[in-house]
Amino acid sequence: MSAVTVLGLGSMGAALAGAFAGAGHRTTVWNRTAAKAAPLVARGAAHAAGVVDAVAASPLVVACLTTYTATREALEPAAGALAGRTLVTLNSGAPASARDMAAWAAGHGAGFLDGAVKNVPAAVGGPDTLLYYSGDKAAFDEHEATLRALGGDTVHLGAEPDLAALYETAVGGILLPALLGFLQGAALVTARGLEARTLVPYSVKWLEMIGSVLPALAEEIDTGDYTEPASAIELFHASLDEERRLGDEAPVDVSWQAPMHDLIERAVAAGHGEHSISALIEMIRTG
Ligand SMILES: NC(=O)c1ccc[n+]([C@@H]2O[C@H](COP(=O)([O-])OP(=O)(O)OC[C@H]3O[C@@H](n4cnc5c(N)ncnc54)[C@H](OP(=O)(O)O)[C@@H]3O)[C@@H](O)[C@H]2O)c1
């Protein structure tokens, strides 16, 4: 078992520290608001009163603050203690910010991995929980066994430090449209006096279906061949008027769909009507 420090004990940081401590790693915790350390100390973690002591306590330092800016602010007083250690940042953020963070860590002599927890805090430590990392491969290899305490599906995406942030942003973009679709559906059925929970099993099956078609859509995008569609853009285009009428069905605001409808209309105007729905990417790309 190895030593690890967790900086930031919000919802996610506390879950990370709990998983390390639960797996038997010698875990040191630090949080700006010190009181949040108490539940972790009760689980066997050591509490460092200051960020310098926290960084000095372990060769592996995992930071889970809100943003890269907050992480830099918090770590600045301990920058001199980072040399020879591995810093892992597990906050959300843009690839450019991850590159800046990597340069800052390198400037202080630290190995650097940026990562993302692709799940909720309650799932941290689960055998299927996905976390991906990018950056210093030697540092990943050295600490992989310890990092696996956070989730069984632990992946190193590559040596470029911004890859995890890139994939975090790319995959994360699926969330809000999917949730908005569910919320619109819930608004429709509840307007009819039906409960939202009646929608859940069918929505889950629908999401599974969406997952099942992604490999074929990705293949079309990677080859640039949209000419053998399972679902053509014209099919979606044909139902736009019906979709717009949803707002007449119930007092439901469907205006969030307008930009998607616009994409479909522009794709048909550009000659993609007979092409696969994946050809919408040609409308999304701007260069
Ligand atoms: N929660 C989730 O479901 C989830 C899922 C996946 C990824 N994430 C990512 O995990 C990261 C942390 O999320 P969270 O849910 O743990 O957030 P949170 O509960 O709001 O906690 C934020 C943490 O950041 C600290 N912090 C913020 N600004 C700081 C500063 N300037 N100096 C020092 N400490 C500072 C807070 O310290 P104080 O306690 O002193 O305020 C706290 O420990 C985010 O980037 C989030 O996107 C979260």
The ligand as a Gaussian input file, in Angstrom:
#p B3LYP/6-31G(d) Opt

LIG

0 1
 N      -19.710000      16.044000      -7.894000
 C      -19.789000      15.341000      -9.026000
 O      -20.799000      14.677000      -9.329000
 C      -18.614000      15.316000      -9.983000
 C      -18.563000      14.313000     -10.959000
 C      -17.476000      14.279000     -11.850000
 C      -16.497000      15.262000     -11.768000
 N      -16.596000      16.243000     -10.808000
 C      -15.564000      17.289000     -10.793000
 O      -14.851000      17.278000      -9.565000
 C      -14.444000      18.604000      -9.241000
 C      -14.847000      18.895000      -7.795000
 O      -16.272000      18.770000      -7.732000
 P      -17.036000      18.638000      -6.344000
 O      -18.389000      18.102000      -6.658000
 O      -16.193000      17.949000      -5.332000
 O      -17.162000      20.190000      -5.957000
 P      -17.521000      20.811000      -4.542000
 O      -18.263000      19.841000      -3.692000
 O      -18.118000      22.139000      -4.824000
 O      -16.070000      21.032000      -3.853000
 C      -15.173000      21.987000      -4.377000
 C      -13.848000      21.840000      -3.654000
 O      -12.931000      22.807000      -4.172000
 C      -12.397000      23.552000      -3.084000
 N      -12.034000      24.885000      -3.579000
 C      -12.682000      25.644000      -4.487000
 N      -12.025000      26.787000      -4.716000
 C      -10.902000      26.745000      -3.936000
 C       -9.805000      27.600000      -3.738000
 N       -9.702000      28.781000      -4.408000
 N       -8.842000      27.240000      -2.858000
 C       -8.929000      26.070000      -2.208000
 N       -9.931000      25.193000      -2.332000
 C      -10.920000      25.532000      -3.209000
 C      -13.494000      23.547000      -2.060000
 O      -12.960000      23.892000      -0.797000
 P      -13.956000      24.398000       0.380000
 O      -14.557000      23.155000       0.980000
 O      -13.051000      25.104000       1.311000
 O      -14.974000      25.298000      -0.261000
 C      -13.928000      22.096000      -2.147000
 O      -13.022000      21.246000      -1.501000
 C      -15.116000      19.557000     -10.254000
 O      -14.208000      19.953000     -11.251000
 C      -16.204000      18.685000     -10.858000
 O      -16.496000      19.066000     -12.175000
 C      -17.608000      16.265000      -9.910000

